Amino acid sequence: MAETHVLFVEDDDVIREATQLALERDGFEVTAMPDGLAGLEAFRANRPDIALLDVMVPGLDGVSLCRRIRDESTVPVIMLSARADSIDVVLGLEAGADDYVTKPFDGAVLVARIRAVLRRFGHASGPERGGAAAADADDPAEAVLRFGDLEVDTEGMEVRKGGRNVALTPTEMRLLLEFSNAPGTVLSRDRLLERVWDYGWGGDTRVVDVHVQRLRGKIGQDRIETVRGFGYKLRG
């Protein structure tokens, strides 16, 4: 089985080299670059399985690099930030990142987050999409779920709005599957973190909020309702 290929963009030489060694010890193949422009070239040349992007890198900052990658691919992206600043976090997630890790980070924690993201993407289709998000593959009546002009094909992993295909990232698809398999039910942010982001512990709910906003922008602003103090629900 081929090694998982990680693109790592970090301008700090010490952090870049130490993190690369730690990831390689855990069995990852790593391409490490010191700036965003070199990172973009490496991404296009190598097509890695996952990208780790520091927010503050020269040439092309991490947020802009994430946008460029997202224009070309749905490969998972984790942003790295030296501070848990709301602007850094939200900008990275709005650019299309799937998760973020705040520096300084423990190597084992970073590896765990990488593996969690890869598990999500590996199960974004097929019979093991994660608990309630998985429809009964033997029941064709449940294969396509309809909510007004919105159709969710749980076998083909396709979404259509008004008959037109809607392009979702794997994380957005998993989020929509959670909602569409429990229409009208309020889903808490903690539950969504556990089911969609594979967090077995309390994470940053901003990840959920930004992805819900991104999803609304694609399937309709009024399709997912905010229930203040509790979470979100899909309108049937």
Long-range contacts (C-beta under 8 A, 24 or more apart in sequence): 3-27, 3-28, 3-29, 4-28, 4-29, 4-49, 4-50, 4-118, 5-29, 5-30, 5-31, 5-46, 5-47, 5-48, 5-49, 5-50, 6-30, 6-31, 6-48, 6-49, 6-50, 6-51, 6-52, 6-114, 7-31, 7-33, 7-39, 7-42, 7-43, 7-46, 7-48, 7-50, 7-51, 7-52, 8-32, 8-33, 8-51, 8-52, 9-33, 9-34, 9-35, 9-36, 9-38, 9-39, 9-51, 9-52, 9-53, 9-54, 9-57, 9-62, 9-65, 10-34, 10-52, 10-54, 10-57, 10-80, 11-35, 11-54, 11-56, 11-57, 11-58, 12-54, 15-103, 18-107, 19-52, 19-107, 19-110, 22-107, 22-110, 22-111, 23-107, 23-110, 23-111, 23-114, 26-111, 28-114, 34-58, 35-59, 35-60, 36-60, 36-61, 36-62, 36-64, 36-65, 39-65, 40-65, 40-68, 40-69, 43-69, 43-73, 44-72, 47-73, 47-75, 48-75, 49-75, 49-76, 49-118, 50-75, 50-76, 50-77, 50-78, 50-114, 50-117, 50-118, 51-75, 51-76, 51-77, 51-78, 52-78, 52-80, 52-110, 52-114, 53-77, 53-78, 53-79, 53-80, 53-92, 53-97, 54-79, 54-80, 54-81, 54-82, 54-103, 55-79, 55-80, 55-81, 55-82, 55-88, 55-91, 55-92, 56-81, 56-82, 62-92, 63-91, 63-92, 63-95, 64-95, 66-92, 66-95, 66-96, 66-97, 67-95, 67-96, 69-96, 70-95, 70-96, 70-169, 74-169, 74-170, 76-117, 76-118, 76-120, 76-121, 76-170, 76-171, 78-113, 78-114, 78-117, 80-105, 86-206, 89-204, 89-206, 90-206, 90-210, 93-206, 93-207, 93-210, 93-211, 93-214, 94-210, 94-213, 94-214, 96-169, 96-214, 98-169, 98-171, 99-197, 99-207, 100-204, 100-207, 116-197, 116-198, 116-199, 117-198, 119-198, 120-170, 120-171, 120-174, 120-196, 120-197, 120-198, 121-170, 124-157, 124-170, 124-173, 124-174, 125-157, 129-154, 129-174, 129-177, 130-174, 130-177, 130-195, 130-196, 131-195, 132-178, 132-181, 132-182, 132-195, 133-174, 133-177, 133-178, 133-181, 133-195, 134-177, 134-181, 135-181, 145-180, 145-181, 147-180, 147-183, 147-223, 147-234, 147-235, 147-236, 148-223, 150-219, 150-220, 150-223, 152-176, 152-177, 152-180, 154-180, 159-218, 159-219, 161-218, 161-219, 161-220, 166-218, 166-219, 167-218, 168-215, 168-218, 171-196, 171-197, 171-211, 172-211, 172-214, 172-215, 172-218, 175-211, 175-212, 175-215, 176-215, 176-219, 179-224, 179-232, 179-233, 179-234, 180-234, 182-233, 182-234, 183-233, 183-234, 183-235, 183-236, 184-233, 184-234, 184-235, 184-236, 185-233, 186-227, 186-230, 186-231, 186-232, 186-233, 187-231, 187-232, 187-233, 188-230, 188-231, 189-231, 189-232, 191-231, 192-231, 192-232
